[in-house]
Amino acid sequence: MTDQPQPDWARQLEAALEQAGQELGNALTRVGHIFTAQGAMGSVITGDFDKARQLIAGLPPEQVDILGMAARALAELADEEGTKRQ
């Protein structure tokens, strides 16, 4: 390896790749949270509340809040649909 300074284009490329890597990591984290929330919902549907609690406990606090809001909205939508069918 030489002691020559890195050209501007190489530094810019390196910075862009680092940024892309960070964004991809953040996106994968969000996808993981969605899958965890779906797993918790599946556990509730099958009656495995201990597993649902375990999954929810592994989510960050803001994701737990989002999951709670989504669950309440889903319950309301399901109640509305159930009322229509009676």
C-alpha positions as CSV (number, residue, x, y, z in Angstrom):
1,M,0.0,0.0,0.0
2,T,1.2,3.5,-0.8
3,D,1.3,6.6,1.4
4,Q,-0.4,8.7,-1.2
5,P,-3.6,10.5,-0.2
6,Q,-6.9,8.9,-1.3
7,P,-8.4,10.7,-4.3
8,D,-11.6,12.7,-3.7
9,W,-13.7,10.2,-5.7
10,A,-12.5,7.3,-3.6
11,R,-13.3,9.1,-0.4
12,Q,-16.8,10.0,-1.7
13,L,-17.4,6.5,-2.8
14,E,-16.3,5.2,0.6
15,A,-18.6,7.7,2.4
16,A,-21.5,6.7,0.1
17,L,-21.0,3.0,0.7
18,E,-20.9,3.6,4.5
19,Q,-24.1,5.6,4.3
20,A,-25.8,2.9,2.2
21,G,-24.6,0.2,4.7
22,Q,-26.1,2.2,7.6
23,E,-29.4,2.7,5.8
24,L,-29.6,-1.0,4.9
25,G,-28.9,-1.9,8.4
26,N,-31.6,0.4,9.7
27,A,-34.1,-1.0,7.1
28,L,-33.3,-4.6,8.1
29,T,-33.8,-3.6,11.8
30,R,-37.2,-2.2,10.9
31,V,-38.1,-5.4,9.0
32,G,-37.0,-7.5,12.0
33,H,-39.3,-5.5,14.2
34,I,-42.2,-6.1,11.8
35,F,-41.5,-9.8,11.7
36,T,-41.3,-9.9,15.5
37,A,-44.7,-8.0,15.8
38,Q,-46.2,-10.5,13.3
39,G,-44.9,-13.4,15.3
40,A,-46.4,-11.9,18.5
41,M,-49.8,-11.6,16.7
42,G,-49.5,-15.2,15.5
43,S,-48.7,-16.3,19.1
44,V,-51.8,-14.5,20.4
45,I,-54.0,-16.1,17.7
46,T,-52.8,-19.5,18.7
47,G,-53.2,-18.8,22.4
48,D,-49.5,-18.8,23.2
49,F,-49.5,-15.6,25.3
50,D,-46.2,-16.3,27.0
51,K,-44.5,-16.4,23.6
52,A,-46.2,-13.2,22.6
53,R,-45.0,-11.5,25.8
54,Q,-41.5,-12.8,25.1
55,L,-41.5,-11.4,21.6
56,I,-42.9,-8.1,22.6
57,A,-40.4,-7.7,25.4
58,G,-37.6,-8.0,22.8
59,L,-38.9,-4.9,20.9
60,P,-37.6,-1.4,21.6
61,P,-40.1,0.8,23.6
62,E,-41.2,2.9,20.6
63,Q,-42.0,-0.3,18.6
64,V,-44.0,-1.6,21.5
65,D,-46.0,1.6,21.4
66,I,-46.5,1.3,17.7
67,L,-47.6,-2.3,18.1
68,G,-50.1,-1.4,20.7
69,M,-51.6,1.3,18.5
70,A,-51.7,-1.1,15.5
71,A,-53.4,-3.8,17.6
72,R,-56.1,-1.4,18.8
73,A,-56.7,-0.2,15.3
74,L,-56.9,-3.8,14.1
75,A,-59.3,-4.7,16.9
76,E,-61.6,-1.8,15.9
77,L,-61.5,-2.8,12.2
78,A,-62.3,-6.5,13.1
79,D,-65.2,-5.3,15.4
80,E,-66.6,-3.2,12.5
81,E,-66.4,-6.1,10.1
82,G,-68.0,-8.4,12.6
83,T,-70.8,-6.0,13.2
84,K,-71.5,-5.8,9.4
85,R,-71.7,-9.6,9.2
86,Q,-74.3,-10.0,12.0
